[in-house]
């Protein structure tokens, strides 16, 4: 679904390569489900819409407005 994934290995170079290829909102290397309030937490694909935590999470509660001026 794309919410979270874990990579377990002693080879950190391989872990980095694999983690970057995974289509998941959170990827942990050699641990699982360790969340931090200052890091965005959200899913990819069919794992839900939006994000929690960090500035990105706060922006979910805001409305975007564009103002176009012609002088």
C-alpha distance (Angstrom), angle and dihedral (degrees) to the residues before:
residue distance angle dihedral
X1 . . .
X2 3.79 . .
X3 3.80 105.4 .
X4 3.80 100.3 118.2
X5 3.78 142.3 -15.9
X6 3.79 138.8 -175.6
X7 3.78 131.3 -145.9
X8 3.78 116.7 -159.1
X9 3.81 118.1 -167.0
X10 3.80 144.8 115.2
X11 3.83 90.1 -129.9
X12 3.82 103.1 85.9
X13 3.81 93.0 -177.2
X14 3.79 90.3 57.4
X15 3.80 90.6 43.3
X16 3.81 90.9 55.3
X17 3.81 92.2 48.5
X18 3.80 92.7 48.4
X19 3.82 95.1 42.8
X20 3.82 91.7 54.2
X21 3.81 90.4 52.7
X22 3.80 95.5 51.8
X23 3.80 116.1 99.5
X24 3.81 96.7 -139.1
X25 3.78 133.7 120.7
X26 3.81 92.6 -130.7
X27 3.79 126.8 25.0
X28 3.78 121.2 -173.5
X29 3.79 124.5 -163.4
X30 3.80 115.7 -147.7
X31 3.81 92.7 -14.7
X32 3.79 137.0 55.1
X33 3.80 137.6 -135.9
X34 3.77 98.3 1.4
X35 3.83 103.6 150.3
X36 3.79 130.1 -173.6
X37 3.82 126.2 -160.8
X38 3.80 92.8 -132.8
X39 3.82 94.4 54.8
X40 3.81 121.0 77.1
X41 3.80 114.7 -112.6
X42 3.79 117.9 -161.4
X43 3.75 142.1 124.5
X44 3.76 138.3 -109.7
X45 3.80 129.3 -136.7
X46 3.83 111.8 -1.6
X47 3.83 96.2 -9.2
X48 3.74 96.1 105.7
X49 3.74 138.1 -77.9
X50 3.78 125.5 -81.3
X51 3.73 137.8 14.1
X52 3.80 137.3 -98.2
X53 3.78 129.7 -148.7
X54 3.81 131.8 30.7
X55 3.83 126.8 35.6
X56 3.79 89.8 -52.4
X57 3.80 89.6 59.9
X58 3.79 92.4 48.9
X59 3.80 90.1 51.3
X60 3.82 88.0 61.5
X61 3.80 86.9 73.4
X62 3.81 93.9 51.4
X63 3.77 131.6 85.0
X64 3.78 118.6 -131.7
X65 3.78 117.0 -130.9
X66 3.79 128.2 -174.2
X67 3.80 120.0 -163.2
X68 3.80 117.0 -164.0
X69 3.81 118.4 -159.5
X70 3.73 128.3 -170.7
X71 3.79 116.5 -167.1
